[in-house]
Amino acid sequence: MRRTALLGVLAALALTPVATRPSQAQSYDVILRGGRVLDGTGNPWYYADIALKGGRIEAIGKLEGARATRVVDVSGLYVAPGFIDAHSHAGSGFTTGSLNAAQPLLAQGVTTVFINPDGGGAVDLAAQRAKLSERGLGVNAAPLVPHGSVRRAVLGMADRAPTAAEMDRMRALVRAGMEDGAFGLSSGPYYTPGSYAKTEELVELARVVAPYGGVYTSHIRDEGDFSIGVVAAVDEVIRISREARLPGIVTHIKVLGPHVWGYSNALVHRIDRARSEGVEVFADQYPYTASATGLTGALVPPWAQVDGDSAMLRRIDDPAESGRLRAGIIENLARRGGADRIQFRHHSADPSIEGRTLKEVAAERGVEPVEAVLQLLKAGGASVVSFNMIDADVDLLMRQPWTMTSSDGELVPFGEGVPHPRAYGTFPRKLGLYARDRGVVDLAFAVRSMTSLPATVLGLRDRGILREGAVADIVVFDLDRIADPATFQKPHQLAEGMVHVFVDGQFAIEDGKFARQLHGRVLSRRPSAGPAGGR
């Protein structure tokens, strides 16, 4: 009987809950206590404590009694993975002044950006990595191999197919980029010289990327009705993804211009059908009805850009070609909705035009809009915002489960020019305006689109999700205070509502204030990059 009683006591002890005992004995760097956890998967929020140690998430759960160097009360706040910008032009800005601190990004909760998009950026990724690492980074940067830059390095601005030898040189450059840790191939067949490439060229280079586990992401050949049309341009991404056997991304997906408004339904149908056939196709999107680009890219036909800017400028004054060029610019203006829908962001020769529309500038100069465009091109060009989308299309594309969040934003010195406000407000705008206020998507869905979805699609290992063992890139935000005050007239305004932001387990923002130390790094897709790297 004594033996039986003893066995009963031992059995009872074995069944007694002991989940809190390890946490009572454990000591952590930081504990975030009592927050509403949105883990990035799309699941509804739940209450939990999160313990960080050595740059990783060490424990998630009820951690009563656990000790830490810092215990942070986050009750009433949301805790989520650090946001991932699937398409960013911040790469060049990181090397300018103090922009490497990336404060406009951190204020949005962004902890990782993908750089070298649209087929533009550095060809030598090892050199780019070294340059970006010199002074440190406020956020992580994940590089892509830019097709347009690769093509320019081999063929210049020639509008022709590559020879066999030139194709081999392009393959070698793409392969070198992947060996240097790139996450995939970016293209911009809307822009020159990428627009001179046939689909077959892009397929061949995407095939170089596929064995490395990389992706193909593209500013598609046409987002409106400028050439082949937006539907056919999405079909091109689907074809490349299918034939090269890798994930394809329609980057900053949109239907641009009044001639194609409503075509979002067709794009959703095309992508859904491709996915049902087993093709890995995704998209990313920024939550605005205006795009931004250069004046040349927006309005000058690709044929007029052959052989570069000097050749384009000669064509402006060439009697044999100027008429055709003017006609092409007028047609492209109509495709974008007219001169009153083009706003200037930056013009180094005449800063007075910044923030004003092409219609206003042309009227002030006493010329037609096409003539004002030609004058500005001769003076060095300009960057523009183009108001060319409608809410219905933006909303429909945002609701798709395959749509990630991206900014397409650039980093510019504070107060310089009138950049697109997406550089300051993309992520809080989606959380605040589109999820909290308008209910276009729910909060968990929005967070998933900027965390686990891009991490999964683009191959970021141990990021984009809150789970034990993951890298401690974390945001803590007050949903009631989330706001994007940046406007098209006054864009240089930091986002609001991020209370704490952690990069690699270290405070990047603490109680709403930026930390002095920088904790970002240039990430690598290579497994040899270590557990905090890429795939």
C-alpha positions in Angstrom: 0.0 0.0 0.0 2.9 2.4 0.8 4.5 1.6 -2.5 1.1 2.2 -4.3 0.7 5.5 -2.4 4.2 6.6 -3.3 3.6 5.9 -7.0 0.4 7.9 -6.8 2.2 10.9 -5.4 4.9 10.7 -8.0 2.3 10.4 -10.8 0.5 13.4 -9.4 3.7 15.4 -9.3 4.5 14.4 -12.9 1.1 15.8 -14.0 1.5 19.1 -12.2 2.0 22.0 -14.7 5.7 23.2 -14.7 5.6 25.5 -17.8 6.5 28.6 -15.8 9.4 27.0 -13.9 12.0 27.4 -16.7 11.1 31.0 -17.2 11.4 31.7 -13.5 15.0 30.4 -13.6 15.8 31.9 -17.0 17.2 35.4 -17.5 16.7 37.3 -20.7 17.9 40.5 -22.3 14.4 42.0 -22.8 10.9 40.9 -22.0 7.9 42.5 -23.7 5.1 41.9 -21.3 1.4 41.8 -21.9 1.1 42.9 -25.6 -1.4 41.8 -28.2 0.7 39.6 -30.4 0.2 39.5 -34.1 2.6 36.8 -35.1 2.7 37.6 -38.8 0.8 34.4 -40.0 -2.5 36.2 -40.4 -3.8 34.7 -37.2 -5.8 37.0 -34.8 -3.9 38.6 -32.1 -3.4 37.0 -28.7 -1.9 38.0 -25.3 1.6 36.9 -24.6 4.9 37.9 -23.2 7.9 37.8 -25.6 11.5 37.2 -24.3 14.6 38.3 -26.3 18.1 37.0 -25.9 21.1 37.3 -28.1 19.2 38.8 -31.0 16.6 36.0 -31.0 13.2 35.4 -29.7 13.9 33.0 -26.8 10.4 32.4 -25.5 6.7 33.4 -26.1 4.0 32.8 -23.6 3.0 33.5 -20.0 6.4 34.3 -18.5 5.4 35.3 -15.0 8.5 35.4 -12.8 11.0 35.5 -15.6 13.9 37.9 -15.2 15.4 40.2 -17.8 17.8 43.2 -18.0 14.8 45.2 -19.4 11.1 44.4 -18.8 9.0 46.5 -21.0 5.2 46.9 -20.3 3.5 46.8 -23.7 0.0 46.2 -22.5 -2.6 47.9 -24.8 -0.1 47.8 -27.7 0.3 45.4 -30.6 3.5 43.4 -31.1 4.4 42.2 -34.6 7.4 41.1 -36.6 9.5 43.9 -38.1 8.0 45.0 -41.4 9.6 43.9 -44.7 9.6 46.3 -47.7 9.6 44.1 -50.7 10.5 46.9 -53.1 12.6 49.8 -52.0 14.9 52.4 -53.6 16.6 53.1 -50.3 19.9 51.5 -51.5 21.4 54.6 -53.0 20.1 56.8 -50.2 22.0 54.7 -47.6 25.3 56.1 -48.8 24.1 59.8 -48.6 24.7 61.8 -45.5 23.0 60.4 -42.4 20.4 58.5 -44.4 22.1 55.2 -43.5 20.3 55.6 -40.1 17.0 55.0 -42.1 14.9 57.0 -39.7 12.0 57.4 -42.2 11.9 53.6 -42.5 12.2 52.8 -38.8 9.4 55.2 -38.0 7.1 53.1 -40.2 8.2 49.9 -38.4 10.3 48.7 -41.4 13.3 46.6 -40.4 14.3 45.1 -43.7 14.2 46.4 -47.3 14.8 44.8 -50.6 17.1 47.0 -52.8 18.1 47.2 -56.5 14.5 47.0 -57.8 13.1 47.7 -61.3 16.3 46.3 -62.9 18.4 49.2 -61.5 21.2 49.4 -59.0 24.6 47.9 -58.5 26.0 45.1 -60.7 28.9 44.4 -58.4 27.0 43.3 -55.3 30.2 42.5 -53.3 31.3 46.1 -53.7 27.8 47.4 -52.9 27.7 45.2 -49.7 31.1 46.6 -48.6 30.0 50.2 -49.3 26.7 49.8 -47.4 28.5 48.2 -44.5 31.1 51.0 -44.1 29.0 53.3 -41.8 26.4 50.8 -40.7 22.7 50.6 -41.4 19.6 51.4 -39.4 17.7 48.6 -41.1 18.6 45.4 -42.9 19.2 45.5 -46.7 18.5 42.5 -49.0 20.0 42.9 -52.5 18.7 41.8 -55.8 20.6 41.4 -59.1 19.3 44.3 -61.4 18.7 43.1 -65.0 18.7 46.6 -66.5 22.1 47.4 -65.1 23.5 44.0 -66.2 22.2 44.6 -69.7 23.7 48.1 -69.8 27.1 46.8 -68.7 27.1 44.4 -71.6 25.1 46.0 -74.4 25.0 49.7 -73.3 21.7 51.3 -74.5 21.5 49.2 -77.7 18.0 48.2 -78.8 18.8 44.7 -80.0 19.0 41.1 -78.9 22.3 40.0 -77.3 24.7 37.9 -79.3 25.5 34.4 -77.8 28.7 35.8 -76.3 26.9 38.7 -74.8 24.2 36.5 -73.4 26.9 34.4 -71.7 28.4 37.6 -70.2 25.0 38.6 -68.8 24.5 35.1 -67.3 27.9 35.3 -65.7 27.1 38.7 -64.1 23.8 37.4 -62.8 25.5 34.2 -61.5 28.1 36.3 -59.7 25.4 38.4 -58.1 23.7 35.2 -56.8 27.0 33.9 -55.5 27.4 37.2 -53.7 24.2 36.5 -51.8 21.5 38.2 -53.9 17.9 37.1 -53.3 16.9 37.1 -57.0 16.7 39.0 -60.2 14.9 42.3 -60.6 13.8 43.6 -64.0 12.2 46.7 -65.4 11.1 46.0 -69.0 9.1 49.2 -68.9 12.3 51.2 -68.6 15.3 51.4 -70.9 17.4 49.5 -71.4 15.3 46.7 -69.9 12.5 47.4 -72.4 14.9 46.4 -75.2 15.0 42.8 -73.9 12.7 40.2 -75.3 10.9 37.8 -72.9 13.3 35.0 -73.9 16.3 37.0 -72.5 14.5 37.4 -69.2 13.6 33.7 -69.1 17.3 32.8 -69.7 18.6 35.0 -66.9 15.8 33.9 -64.5 16.9 30.3 -65.1 20.3 31.3 -63.7 18.7 32.5 -60.6 16.3 29.5 -60.0 18.9 27.0 -58.8 19.9 29.4 -56.0 16.4 29.6 -54.7 16.0 33.1 -56.0 12.9 35.0 -57.2 12.1 37.0 -60.3 10.5 40.4 -59.5 9.5 42.8 -62.3 8.3 46.4 -62.9 6.3 45.0 -65.7 6.6 46.0 -69.3 3.3 48.0 -69.3 1.2 49.1 -66.3 -1.4 50.8 -68.6 -1.7 50.8 -72.3 1.7 52.2 -73.3 2.8 49.2 -75.3 1.6 45.6 -74.9 -1.0 46.5 -72.2 -1.0 45.7 -68.5 -2.8 42.3 -68.9 -0.2 41.0 -71.4 2.6 42.4 -69.2 1.4 40.4 -66.2 1.1 37.4 -68.5 4.8 37.9 -69.3 5.8 37.6 -65.6 3.6 34.4 -65.4 5.4 33.0 -68.4 8.9 33.7 -67.0 7.9 32.2 -63.7 6.5 29.1 -65.4 9.4 28.5 -67.8 12.2 29.4 -65.4 10.6 27.5 -62.5 10.9 30.1 -59.8 8.6 32.5 -58.0 7.5 35.5 -60.0 6.5 38.9 -58.5 4.5 41.6 -60.2 6.0 44.4 -58.3 4.0 47.5 -57.2 1.1 46.1 -59.0 -1.4 48.6 -60.4 -3.5 49.6 -63.4 -2.2 53.0 -64.5 -4.3 55.5 -66.3 -8.0 56.1 -67.2 -7.8 53.9 -70.2 -7.3 50.8 -68.0 -9.1 51.6 -64.8 -11.1 48.5 -63.7 -8.6 46.1 -65.2 -7.6 45.0 -61.7 -10.3 42.3 -62.1 -8.5 40.9 -65.1 -5.1 40.9 -63.3 -6.6 39.0 -60.3 -8.1 36.5 -62.7 -4.8 35.9 -64.6 -2.8 35.5 -61.4 -5.4 33.2 -59.7 -5.5 31.0 -62.8 -1.8 30.8 -63.0 -1.6 29.8 -59.4 -4.3 27.2 -59.9 -2.0 25.7 -62.6 0.9 25.5 -60.2 2.8 28.7 -61.1 4.3 30.6 -58.2 3.1 34.1 -58.9 2.8 36.9 -56.3 2.6 40.7 -56.3 3.5 43.6 -54.1 1.8 47.0 -53.8 1.9 50.4 -52.2 -1.3 51.9 -50.7 -1.6 55.1 -52.8 -3.4 56.1 -56.0 -0.3 57.9 -57.4 2.9 56.5 -58.7 6.3 58.2 -59.1 9.1 57.9 -61.6 11.3 60.1 -63.8 10.0 62.5 -66.4 11.8 60.6 -69.1 10.4 57.2 -68.0 6.9 58.6 -67.6 6.5 60.4 -70.9 9.4 59.7 -73.4 8.8 56.7 -75.7 11.5 54.0 -75.4 12.5 54.4 -79.1 13.6 57.9 -78.3 15.9 56.8 -75.5 17.9 54.4 -77.6 21.7 55.1 -77.2 21.1 57.2 -74.1 20.3 60.7 -73.0 22.6 62.5 -75.4 20.9 60.8 -78.4 17.5 61.6 -76.9 18.4 65.3 -76.6 19.5 65.3 -80.3 16.2 63.9 -81.3 14.3 66.8 -79.6 15.8 69.2 -82.2 16.0 66.8 -85.1 13.4 67.9 -87.7 13.1 64.3 -88.9 12.3 62.9 -85.4 11.0 65.8 -83.2 7.5 65.6 -84.5 7.2 61.9 -83.7 8.7 62.5 -80.3 6.3 65.2 -79.5 3.4 63.1 -80.6 4.6 60.2 -78.3 4.8 62.5 -75.3 1.3 63.9 -76.0 0.0 60.3 -76.2 1.7 59.3 -72.9 0.3 62.4 -71.2 -3.2 61.3 -72.2 -2.5 57.8 -70.9 -1.6 59.3 -67.5 -4.7 61.5 -67.4 -3.3 64.8 -68.5 -0.8 67.5 -67.5 -2.7 68.3 -64.3 -2.0 64.8 -63.0 1.8 65.2 -63.2 3.4 66.8 -60.2 7.2 67.5 -60.0 9.1 66.0 -57.2 12.7 67.2 -57.9 14.4 69.3 -60.5 18.0 70.4 -59.7 18.1 73.2 -62.2 14.8 74.8 -61.2 13.6 73.8 -57.6 10.7 76.3 -57.9 8.7 73.8 -59.9 8.9 71.2 -57.1 5.4 70.4 -55.8 3.7 72.0 -58.8 1.9 70.3 -61.7 3.0 70.2 -65.3 -0.1 72.1 -66.2 0.8 74.9 -63.8 4.4 75.1 -64.9 3.5 75.1 -68.6 0.9 77.9 -68.1 3.5 80.0 -66.2 6.0 79.6 -69.0 3.3 80.3 -71.6 3.8 77.1 -73.6 1.9 73.8 -74.2 2.7 71.0 -71.7 4.6 69.0 -74.3 6.9 72.0 -74.9 7.4 72.4 -71.1 8.4 68.7 -71.0 11.0 69.2 -73.7 12.4 72.2 -72.0 12.8 70.3 -68.7 14.4 67.3 -70.5 17.0 69.7 -72.0 17.6 71.1 -68.5 18.5 67.7 -67.1 15.1 66.1 -66.6 13.0 65.9 -63.5 11.3 63.3 -61.2 7.5 63.3 -61.0 4.5 62.0 -59.2 1.7 60.8 -61.4 -1.9 60.6 -60.1 -3.1 57.8 -62.3 -5.0 55.2 -60.2 -8.4 54.8 -58.6 -9.4 53.4 -55.2 -11.4 50.5 -56.5 -8.4 49.0 -58.2 -6.1 49.6 -55.3 -8.6 48.0 -52.9 -9.2 44.9 -55.0 -5.5 44.2 -55.5 -4.8 44.8 -51.8 -7.3 42.2 -50.7 -5.6 39.3 -52.6 -3.8 36.8 -50.4 -0.8 36.9 -52.7 -0.2 40.6 -52.4 2.7 41.8 -50.3 3.3 45.4 -49.1 6.0 47.5 -50.6 6.8 51.3 -50.6 8.7 51.8 -53.9 10.1 54.6 -51.8 13.4 56.4 -51.9 15.5 58.0 -49.1 16.3 61.6 -49.7 17.7 64.3 -47.4 15.1 65.7 -45.1 13.5 68.8 -46.7 15.0 68.1 -50.2 12.5 68.1 -53.0 8.9 66.9 -52.8 9.2 63.1 -52.9 6.2 60.7 -53.0 4.9 60.4 -49.4 5.1 56.6 -49.7 8.8 57.0 -48.6 7.5 58.1 -45.2 4.0 56.6 -44.8 3.4 53.3 -46.7 3.2 50.9 -43.8 1.3 53.0 -41.3 -1.0 54.1 -44.1 -2.0 50.5 -44.8 -2.4 49.7 -41.0 -4.3 53.0 -40.3 -6.3 54.1 -43.3 -6.8 50.8 -45.1 -7.2 48.4 -42.1 -8.3 50.4 -39.1 -10.4 53.1 -40.7 -11.7 51.8 -44.0 -11.6 48.0 -43.3 -10.4 47.2 -46.8 -8.4 44.4 -45.1 -8.3 43.4 -41.5 -5.3 44.1 -39.2 -3.9 40.6 -39.1 -4.1 40.3 -42.9 -2.3 43.7 -43.3 0.5 42.6 -41.0 0.9 39.3 -42.8 1.3 41.1 -46.1 4.3 43.0 -44.7 5.9 40.2 -42.6 5.6 36.5 -43.1 4.4 36.7 -46.7 7.4 38.6 -48.1 9.7 36.7 -45.9 8.4 33.4 -47.3 8.2 34.5 -51.0 11.6 36.3 -51.0 13.5 33.8 -48.9 14.2 35.5 -45.6 15.0 32.8 -43.1 13.9 33.3 -39.5 12.3 36.7 -40.2 8.8 37.9 -40.7 7.3 35.8 -37.9 7.1 35.8 -34.1 8.2 32.4 -32.9 10.8 31.0 -30.7 14.2 31.0 -32.4 13.3 33.7 -35.0 15.5 36.8 -35.3 14.2 39.5 -33.0 13.2 42.1 -35.6 10.0 43.3 -33.8 7.7 46.3 -33.8 5.4 47.5 -31.0 2.8 50.0 -32.1 -0.2 51.9 -30.8 -3.0 51.3 -33.3 -4.9 54.3 -32.2 -2.0 56.5 -32.9 -0.8 55.0 -36.1 -0.8 57.8 -38.7 1.0 58.8 -42.0 1.1 62.6 -41.9 3.2 62.8 -45.1 1.3 64.4 -47.9 2.0 65.0 -51.6 2.6 68.7 -50.8 4.4 68.2 -47.5 5.9 64.7 -47.6 8.9 65.2 -45.2 6.9 64.1 -42.1 7.8 60.9 -40.1 5.1 58.3 -39.5 3.6 58.1 -36.1 2.5 55.3 -33.7 5.6 53.1 -33.5 6.4 52.9 -29.8 9.3 50.4 -29.9 11.2 48.9 -32.9 13.8 46.2 -32.5 16.4 45.3 -35.1 18.4 42.1 -34.3 17.1 42.2 -30.7 18.3 45.8 -30.1 16.3 48.9 -29.7 16.2 51.0 -32.9 13.3 53.0 -31.5 12.6 53.1 -27.7 9.6 54.9 -26.4 9.2 56.7 -29.7 12.8 57.9 -29.8 15.5 56.8 -32.2 18.5 55.0 -30.7 22.0 56.2 -31.6 23.4 52.8 -32.5 22.6 51.1 -35.8 21.9 47.4 -35.9 21.0 46.6 -39.5 23.1 44.6 -41.9 23.3 43.6 -45.5 21.6 40.2 -45.6 22.6 37.3 -47.8 20.6 34.5 -49.3 23.5 32.2 -48.9 23.2 29.6 -46.1 26.8 30.4 -45.2 25.6 33.9 -44.1 24.6 32.3 -40.8 21.3 31.9 -39.0 20.4 35.6 -39.3 20.9 35.6 -43.1 18.6 34.6 -45.9 17.4 31.3 -47.1 
